[in-house]
Amino acid sequence: MQFTDFSQLDLSRLPSPCFVVDEVAITRNLSILNDVQTRSGAKVLHALKAFSLWHLAPLTSQLLTGTCSSGLHEAKLAHEYYDGEVHVYSAGFSEPDLRELLTFADHIVFNSLSQLLRFESICRDALVKRPKLQFGLRINPEHSEGDVAIYDPCAAGSRLGITYDQLHTQLQQPEHAAAFALINGLHFHTLCEQEFAPLQRTLQAVEEKFAHWLPNLEWLNFGGGHHITRPGYDVESLINCIQTVSKKYDLQVYLEPGEAVAIGSGVLTAEVLDITFNQLPQAILDTSATCHMPDTLEMPYRADIMHSGLPNEKAHTYRLGGLTCLAGDVINDYSFDQPLEVGQRIIFEDMAHYTMVKTSTFNGTRLPAIAIWNSETDKLNVVREFDYEDFKMRLS
């Protein structure tokens, strides 16, 4: 999916490889999310785990309520560059990290009652200094909507969130009940790149198990994975759903979209370094599935390339491979109308979300540069290039 025609961008203006994000497309996505926020009464947070291009923080801050993070460093980035509320959840907090978070985060969501109980005293001390500080608990409604196990937070045996049975049992113990009194809201996250209907089914599961706690709380966080900005998403039903839940339980609803902020807004450009042959033509690129597009191997999924087709769909088929020594650093097989040439640039589509946040320097592979483009004015700003020092400083 791509909202911008990146064929209009002169790739010779860019270093290679390079992530390029169109700020016009980002504005489109943020405007849709802002509309949902305005009309529904929900507070919409930008999930930095999916897209952390902080050069665009001023734009995000204009249109959304705040950010949500998955640990101390993301939260510090949010606090430093973004306006609005700072929310943070982690499967487990260390005491040093939590102590620092308690000095600036607005919402801290625990994964378990045992973590909250362990840190109850320092949380109560923080509340004395910061009375508006809020605490949440992530619940697991044991309702799976994910198609891929690695991305399913409610898969059997999941470590993410507390189940109804565990919560009910633990609250029979006075010390856990006392700690639970600190909780202002509940958080769930079951979706991944999904439409409204899976959220509707998830909410039914949440209400069946956790509804009796909701009237005594201040907020309910619907988590992320909502593809609200994808064409065809049922925005009106989402708005009605938010309003219904908010009115029924008299609480504030939060949403944490990440991909929805950046979907269709960015690409990864790469250059052909060599062409070899082993059973079929092999094109070696200056990028890497392992280092720059790990989800193509983990999920796995097939990345889209502009002006390409499936194997043998077009006249010339190639296996595209990465730079690293890993034998499996293969992006996939693609076909093209014309033969590829050394030095030619190609464009991997829809690469803004869950790409630049997941890159690595395995083998000392250079990280892609990062550029912001305005598709309306053609203004281009290469905001970051990486070199040997970035690789060296990650090591000892």
C-alpha positions as CSV (number, residue, x, y, z in Angstrom):
1,M,0.0,0.0,0.0
2,Q,1.4,3.4,-1.0
3,F,-0.3,6.8,-0.8
4,T,2.5,8.6,-2.5
5,D,3.9,8.2,-6.0
6,F,7.6,8.0,-5.2
7,S,8.4,7.5,-8.9
8,Q,8.3,11.4,-9.0
9,L,11.3,11.5,-6.6
10,D,14.7,11.8,-8.3
11,L,16.6,9.0,-6.4
12,S,19.9,10.4,-7.5
13,R,19.4,13.1,-4.8
14,L,19.5,10.4,-2.1
15,P,22.3,8.4,-0.6
16,S,21.8,4.6,-0.8
17,P,20.3,2.8,0.9
18,C,17.8,5.3,2.3
19,F,14.5,5.3,4.0
20,V,12.3,8.1,2.6
21,V,9.2,9.4,4.3
22,D,6.6,11.7,2.7
23,E,5.5,14.2,5.2
24,V,2.3,14.9,3.1
25,A,1.3,11.2,3.6
26,I,2.1,11.4,7.3
27,T,-0.1,14.5,7.6
28,R,-2.9,12.6,5.8
29,N,-2.7,9.8,8.3
30,L,-2.5,12.0,11.3
31,S,-5.5,14.1,10.1
32,I,-7.6,10.9,10.0
33,L,-6.6,9.9,13.5
34,N,-7.2,13.5,14.7
35,D,-10.7,13.3,13.2
36,V,-11.4,10.1,15.1
37,Q,-10.1,11.7,18.3
38,T,-12.2,14.8,17.9
39,R,-15.5,13.1,17.0
40,S,-15.3,10.1,19.3
41,G,-13.8,11.7,22.4
42,A,-11.0,9.2,22.5
43,K,-7.4,10.2,23.2
44,V,-5.2,8.9,20.4
45,L,-1.5,8.2,21.1
46,H,1.3,7.7,18.6
47,A,3.0,4.3,19.2
48,L,6.7,5.0,18.9
49,K,7.5,1.3,18.7
50,A,6.2,1.3,15.1
51,F,7.5,4.7,13.9
52,S,9.9,6.9,15.8
53,L,10.9,9.5,13.2
54,W,11.2,12.3,15.8
55,H,12.0,15.0,13.2
56,L,8.3,14.8,12.6
57,A,7.4,15.1,16.3
58,P,6.1,18.7,15.9
59,L,3.6,17.5,13.3
60,T,2.5,14.6,15.4
61,S,2.2,16.7,18.5
62,Q,-0.2,19.1,16.7
63,L,-2.7,16.4,15.9
64,L,-2.5,13.7,18.6
65,T,-2.8,13.6,22.4
66,G,0.6,12.1,23.0
67,T,2.7,9.0,22.7
68,C,3.0,5.5,24.0
69,S,6.3,3.7,24.5
70,S,7.5,0.2,25.2
71,G,10.3,1.0,27.6
72,L,12.5,3.7,29.2
73,H,14.4,4.8,26.1
74,E,11.3,5.2,23.9
75,A,9.6,7.1,26.7
76,K,12.6,9.4,27.1
77,L,12.5,10.1,23.4
78,A,8.8,10.9,23.7
79,H,9.4,13.2,26.7
80,E,12.3,15.0,24.9
81,Y,10.8,15.6,21.5
82,Y,7.0,15.2,21.6
83,D,4.3,17.2,23.3
84,G,1.4,15.7,25.2
85,E,0.9,12.7,27.4
86,V,3.7,10.1,27.8
87,H,2.5,6.5,28.3
88,V,4.7,3.6,28.8
89,Y,4.1,-0.2,29.1
90,S,6.7,-3.0,29.4
91,A,6.5,-6.7,30.0
92,G,8.8,-6.1,32.9
93,F,10.3,-3.0,34.5
94,S,13.7,-3.0,36.3
95,E,13.7,-0.8,39.4
96,P,16.2,1.7,38.0
97,D,14.1,2.1,34.8
98,L,10.9,2.5,36.8
99,R,12.3,5.0,39.2
100,E,13.3,7.2,36.2
101,L,10.0,6.7,34.5
102,L,8.2,7.8,37.6
103,T,9.8,11.2,37.3
104,F,8.2,12.1,33.9
105,A,5.8,9.5,32.5
106,D,2.1,10.3,32.7
107,H,0.7,6.7,32.5
108,I,2.7,3.6,33.5
109,V,1.1,0.3,32.6
110,F,2.2,-2.8,34.4
111,N,2.1,-6.3,32.9
112,S,1.3,-8.1,36.1
113,L,0.0,-7.5,39.6
114,S,3.3,-9.0,41.0
115,Q,5.3,-6.2,39.4
116,L,3.0,-3.6,40.8
117,L,3.1,-5.2,44.2
118,R,6.9,-5.3,44.1
119,F,7.1,-1.6,43.3
120,E,4.1,-0.4,45.2
121,S,6.0,1.7,47.7
122,I,8.0,3.7,45.2
123,C,4.8,4.2,43.1
124,R,3.0,5.6,46.2
125,D,6.0,7.8,46.9
126,A,5.9,9.1,43.3
127,L,2.2,9.9,43.6
128,V,2.9,12.2,46.5
129,K,5.3,14.2,44.3
130,R,3.1,13.9,41.1
131,P,-0.6,13.5,42.0
132,K,-1.6,13.3,38.4
133,L,0.5,10.2,37.7
134,Q,-1.7,7.3,36.5
135,F,-1.1,3.5,36.7
136,G,-2.6,0.8,34.5
137,L,-2.7,-2.9,34.2
138,R,-2.5,-4.8,31.0
139,I,-5.1,-7.5,30.7
140,N,-5.1,-10.6,28.4
141,P,-8.7,-11.3,27.2
142,E,-7.5,-14.6,25.8
143,H,-9.1,-13.8,22.5
144,S,-6.8,-14.2,19.5
145,E,-7.3,-12.2,16.3
146,G,-3.8,-12.5,14.9
147,D,-3.0,-14.5,11.9
148,V,0.7,-14.8,12.7
149,A,1.7,-16.4,16.0
150,I,4.7,-14.3,16.5
151,Y,2.5,-11.2,16.5
152,D,-0.4,-12.6,18.5
153,P,-0.4,-11.2,22.0
154,C,-3.2,-13.6,23.1
155,A,-1.7,-16.8,21.8
156,A,-1.8,-19.7,24.2
157,G,0.8,-19.2,26.9
158,S,1.4,-15.5,26.1
159,R,3.5,-13.6,28.6
160,L,1.6,-10.4,27.7
161,G,-1.1,-9.2,30.1
162,I,-2.9,-10.8,33.1
163,T,-5.8,-13.2,32.4
164,Y,-9.1,-13.1,34.2
165,D,-8.4,-16.2,36.3
166,Q,-5.1,-14.8,37.5
167,L,-6.5,-11.4,38.3
168,H,-9.5,-12.8,40.1
169,T,-7.4,-15.2,42.1
170,Q,-4.7,-12.7,43.1
171,L,-7.2,-10.1,44.2
172,Q,-8.4,-12.5,46.9
173,Q,-5.1,-11.8,48.6
174,P,-5.1,-8.6,50.7
175,E,-1.7,-7.4,49.6
176,H,-2.6,-7.7,45.9
177,A,-6.0,-6.0,46.4
178,A,-4.2,-3.1,48.1
179,A,-1.8,-2.7,45.2
180,F,-4.7,-2.9,42.7
181,A,-6.2,0.1,44.4
182,L,-3.5,2.1,42.6
183,I,-4.8,1.1,39.2
184,N,-6.6,3.9,37.3
185,G,-7.3,1.9,34.1
186,L,-6.9,-1.3,32.1
187,H,-5.0,-1.8,28.8
188,F,-5.4,-4.5,26.2
189,H,-3.8,-5.1,22.9
190,T,-4.9,-8.0,20.6
191,L,-4.7,-6.6,17.1
192,C,-2.1,-6.4,14.3
193,E,-2.8,-4.6,11.1
194,Q,-6.5,-5.2,11.4
195,E,-9.9,-3.7,10.6
196,F,-12.7,-2.7,13.0
197,A,-14.5,-6.1,13.2
198,P,-11.6,-7.8,15.1
199,L,-11.7,-4.9,17.7
200,Q,-15.4,-5.4,18.1
201,R,-15.0,-9.1,18.8
202,T,-12.1,-8.3,21.2
203,L,-14.2,-5.8,23.1
204,Q,-16.9,-8.5,23.6
205,A,-14.3,-10.8,25.1
206,V,-13.0,-8.0,27.3
207,E,-16.5,-7.1,28.6
208,E,-17.4,-10.7,29.3
209,K,-14.4,-11.2,31.6
210,F,-13.5,-7.7,32.9
211,A,-16.6,-5.6,32.7
212,H,-17.3,-5.6,36.5
213,W,-14.0,-3.8,37.1
214,L,-14.5,-1.0,34.5
215,P,-17.1,1.2,36.3
216,N,-14.5,1.8,39.1
217,L,-11.8,2.9,36.7
218,E,-11.0,6.1,34.9
219,W,-9.9,4.8,31.5
220,L,-9.7,1.8,29.1
221,N,-6.9,1.6,26.6
222,F,-7.7,-0.3,23.4
223,G,-4.0,-0.7,22.5
224,G,-2.8,-0.6,18.9
225,G,-3.0,-2.6,15.7
226,H,-5.9,-0.6,14.3
227,H,-5.4,0.1,10.6
228,I,-7.6,3.2,10.9
229,T,-5.9,5.1,8.0
230,R,-6.2,2.2,5.6
231,P,-8.8,2.9,2.8
232,G,-12.0,1.1,3.6
233,Y,-11.6,1.1,7.4
234,D,-15.0,1.5,9.1
235,V,-14.2,4.7,10.9
236,E,-17.8,5.5,11.7
237,S,-18.3,2.2,13.5
238,L,-15.1,2.8,15.4
239,I,-16.3,6.2,16.6
240,N,-19.7,4.8,17.6
241,C,-18.0,2.0,19.5
242,I,-15.7,4.4,21.4
243,Q,-18.6,6.6,22.4
244,T,-20.7,3.6,23.5
245,V,-17.9,2.1,25.7
246,S,-17.1,5.5,27.1
247,K,-20.7,6.3,28.0
248,K,-21.5,2.8,29.3
249,Y,-18.7,2.7,31.8
250,D,-18.1,6.5,32.3
251,L,-14.4,6.3,31.3
252,Q,-11.9,7.7,28.9
253,V,-10.9,5.6,25.9
254,Y,-7.4,5.6,24.6
255,L,-6.1,4.3,21.2
256,E,-2.5,3.5,20.4
257,P,-2.0,3.3,16.6
258,G,1.5,2.9,15.3
259,E,1.3,1.6,11.8
260,A,-1.7,3.8,11.2
261,V,0.5,6.9,11.6
262,A,3.0,5.8,8.9
263,I,1.2,3.3,6.7
264,G,1.6,4.1,3.0
265,S,4.0,7.0,3.7
266,G,7.5,5.7,3.2
267,V,9.9,3.6,1.1
268,L,13.3,2.1,1.3
269,T,15.5,2.8,-1.8
270,A,18.4,0.5,-2.6
271,E,21.0,0.1,-5.4
272,V,22.0,-3.0,-7.4
273,L,25.7,-3.8,-6.6
274,D,26.1,-7.0,-8.7
275,I,24.3,-9.5,-10.8
276,T,25.3,-13.2,-10.6
277,F,23.7,-16.5,-11.6
278,N,23.0,-19.7,-9.8
279,Q,19.9,-21.5,-11.3
280,L,18.4,-18.0,-11.8
281,P,19.8,-14.5,-12.0
282,Q,20.7,-13.1,-8.6
283,A,20.8,-9.4,-7.9
284,I,22.9,-8.3,-4.9
285,L,21.7,-5.1,-3.3
286,D,23.2,-2.6,-0.9
287,T,20.5,-3.3,1.6
288,S,19.6,-6.5,3.6
289,A,16.6,-8.4,4.6
290,T,18.4,-9.4,7.8
291,C,19.5,-5.9,8.8
292,H,17.0,-3.6,7.2
293,M,13.8,-5.5,6.6
294,P,13.8,-8.2,9.3
295,D,10.0,-8.7,9.2
296,T,10.3,-10.1,5.7
297,L,12.1,-13.1,7.3
298,E,10.4,-13.2,10.7
299,M,6.8,-12.9,9.7
300,P,7.6,-13.7,6.9
301,Y,6.1,-11.5,4.2
302,R,6.8,-10.4,0.7
303,A,7.9,-6.8,0.3
304,D,6.5,-4.9,-2.6
305,I,8.9,-3.3,-5.1
306,M,7.7,-0.5,-7.4
307,H,7.3,-1.6,-11.0
308,S,8.0,-5.3,-10.2
309,G,5.9,-8.5,-10.5
310,L,5.8,-12.0,-9.2
311,P,8.4,-14.5,-10.5
312,N,8.0,-15.0,-14.2
313,E,5.1,-12.5,-14.4
314,K,7.3,-10.1,-16.2
315,A,10.1,-10.8,-18.7
316,H,13.1,-10.8,-16.4
317,T,13.1,-12.7,-13.0
318,Y,15.8,-12.2,-10.3
319,R,16.4,-13.3,-6.8
320,L,17.2,-10.3,-4.7
321,G,19.8,-10.8,-2.0
322,G,21.3,-8.8,0.7
323,L,24.8,-7.8,1.7
324,T,25.4,-10.0,4.7
325,C,27.1,-13.4,5.1
326,L,23.9,-15.0,6.1
327,A,22.8,-17.5,3.5
328,G,19.2,-16.7,4.2
329,D,19.6,-13.0,3.6
330,V,17.3,-13.2,0.6
331,I,14.5,-10.7,0.1
332,N,12.5,-12.7,-2.4
333,D,12.2,-13.4,-6.2
334,Y,10.8,-10.6,-8.4
335,S,10.3,-10.0,-12.1
336,F,10.8,-6.8,-14.1
337,D,10.0,-5.6,-17.6
338,Q,13.7,-4.7,-18.3
339,P,16.9,-6.4,-17.1
340,L,18.3,-5.0,-13.9
341,E,21.6,-3.2,-14.2
342,V,24.4,-2.6,-11.7
343,G,23.9,0.9,-10.3
344,Q,20.2,0.9,-10.8
345,R,18.0,2.1,-7.9
346,I,14.9,0.2,-6.8
347,I,12.1,1.2,-4.4
348,F,10.7,-1.1,-1.7
349,E,7.2,0.2,-0.9
350,D,5.5,0.9,2.4
351,M,8.7,0.7,4.5
352,A,8.2,3.5,7.0
353,H,6.6,1.5,9.9
354,Y,8.4,-1.3,11.7
355,T,11.5,-1.0,9.5
356,M,13.8,1.8,10.6
357,V,12.9,1.0,14.2
358,K,14.1,-2.6,13.7
359,T,17.3,-2.2,11.8
360,S,20.6,-3.7,12.9
361,T,24.3,-3.5,12.0
362,F,25.1,-7.2,11.7
363,N,28.3,-7.7,9.7
364,G,28.9,-4.0,10.1
365,T,26.2,-3.4,7.4
366,R,25.6,0.3,7.0
367,L,22.2,1.5,8.3
368,P,20.0,3.2,5.6
369,A,20.0,7.0,5.7
370,I,16.8,8.7,6.6
371,A,15.2,11.4,4.5
372,I,12.0,13.4,4.7
373,W,10.4,14.4,1.4
374,N,7.4,16.7,0.7
375,S,5.7,15.2,-2.4
376,E,3.8,18.5,-3.0
377,T,6.8,20.9,-3.0
378,D,9.6,18.4,-3.8
379,K,11.6,19.6,-0.8
380,L,14.0,16.9,0.4
381,N,15.8,16.8,3.6
382,V,18.3,14.0,4.4
383,V,18.0,14.1,8.2
384,R,20.5,11.3,9.1
385,E,23.3,9.3,7.5
386,F,25.1,6.6,9.3
387,D,28.8,5.5,9.2
388,Y,31.4,3.4,10.8
389,E,31.2,5.3,14.1
390,D,27.5,4.2,14.5
391,F,28.6,0.6,14.1
392,K,31.6,0.9,16.4
393,M,29.9,2.7,19.2
394,R,27.3,-0.1,19.6
395,L,30.2,-2.4,20.5
396,S,33.0,-2.3,23.1
